[in-house]
Amino acid sequence: MLHPKIDDIKVAHQRIKPHIHNTPVLTSQAINGVCGSSLFFKCENFQKVGAFKIRGATNAVQLLSDDEAAKGVATHSSGNHGAALALAARTRGVKAWVVMPENSSEIKKQAVAAYGAEVILCESTLEGRELALKKVVESTGANFIHPFNDSRIIAGQGTAALELLEEIPDLDVVLAPVGGGGLISGTALTVSAISPKTKVIAAEPEEADDAYRSFQQGTLIPLTHSNTIADGLRTSLGDLTFDIIQSHVAEIITVSEKKIIEAMRLIWERMKIIVEPSAAVPLAVLLTEREIFQGLRIGLILSGGNLDLEKLPWN
Amino acid sequence: MLHPKIDDIKVAHQRIKPHIHNTPVLTSQAINGVCGSSLFFKCENFQKVGAFKIRGATNAVQLLSDDEAAKGVATHSSGNHGAALALAARTRGVKAWVVMPENSSEIKKQAVAAYGAEVILCESTLEGRELALKKVVESTGANFIHPFNDSRIIAGQGTAALELLEEIPDLDVVLAPVGGGGLISGTALTVSAISPKTKVIAAEPEEADDAYRSFQQGTLIPLTHSNTIADGLRTSLGDLTFDIIQSHVAEIITVSEKKIIEAMRLIWERMKIIVEPSAAVPLAVLLTEREIFQGLRIGLILSGGNLDLEKLPWN
């Protein structure tokens, strides 16, 4: 399978730069103290649409030829990729269709619609989603942009680690969450090329541990069902992301729901920034496996900051 | 009365610089769109102890002679000034006593104690507080550092606006909240000296509008009681801060509790940062008086980010 090369990621960065934020890298003496290591948080919660997803979506949409782009883009998403593709399409001046489960929250539907996409509701099953997407693509000719199992998307997501390493070059470890695997595989490709001595570790909820089990067994095991609070990570790997993870990720570490909530609260209270539960999973790894990481310099990708402020996990 | 001069504020800045953060100035296209103006948020929620209060406290403690400092410092506070004085004392290597109302939350007492101060509980009345403070000062010889009615404190608080103007020089307006008046009077002294064309406006909750009424009537009217959600602003002005406000602040604008909550939520949702209700009062002014501020370049001081995450105002 075709892995993006580091040059693809570098070119993607130049391509998307005018349309995204170079997000800050923050530190916290208090959290360093808790973990016994030096942490560098790449704040993709401050990114456009509130998540790293705009990187890959922008790269994919900008890579379309004018003829392709004229037909618009389509995807299925219950979360950040839908909003990201909607904004990326608006930036290019083309149409976007986003298939969303009919039980999506009003807030999420409105967010996607606010970026100018047409929202198409479907039954909240795999079949319902694929049928609705197929219909849209057939009737419009729109280009399907998969949320993660797409080398253009992966190259775009890899640009967050590129910026992180530009700012903080000498890291021992980089941690990112794993759901469908777009962010972690882009991160792993970037880090292994730019800083080969830096270990890339994927962070995953125990309650959605398909990546961990697939990695251990060397074969892709789909996630059947998960209610993890880290809602951005309730997704199975794709064949492309799994392939990159197998060859470029050192380890996958899983964490409990309790530790995810503890990590999220620590970030809110000590750093005064809002991150969604999925973004707290890498710090949850450090809270769980404190000893392994003692004294190391560790980059963490805070993947996003979108959540319902009326339903906080500690209330 | 002795107003700090701009040189006092500049010297204070050099004095405290090694001990505080130069906090970032953030912008939000989304909130600019809502307000129809260009906003620059000085993020003192990211400051040490989570509030601008460390600026004044550090300045006051550093200004003590060695003999004075050896006796330690004391104050009364139910909020951020207590934690700030505790940390400023620890930085100087001296003792701190903080008188707190016995009904203060456990979290607040622990925060002050965690910075190494001795917490002294008192009855939650003005008399109880003053009696407890008098006892501490008499028995220890500690230097009383008032939370705001003190020119050393005011000079320190004025350094936030100094940093803001260094980064964003050409502002039409600077807005800061007013409680006891330490922040707004320091801000007004700085801005009037460095950028005389820039208007300084104080933002106050309707439900704690003693500064507004004092300003209108030209005489200091104490706040008798308030339950405003902006708990940092439930304080009367002092004679020194009132005097500076009268001579250096252009206007005081009051806002409803509803608008404070709306502004706070807008900052949380769109900027992905955590601010306490008091810090949202300046943006509440812009949401309330949208027309007056159309098209202007406006600096807002986000005063702090400390609040109980289990009691959010929209839940």
Interface residues (C-beta under 8 A of the other chain):
Chain A: P24 N45 F46 G50 R265 W268 E269 M271 K272 I273 I274 V275 G305 L309 E310 L312 W314 N315
Chain B: P24 N45 F46 G50 R265 W268 E269 M271 K272 I273 I274 V275 G305 L309 E310 L312 W314 N315
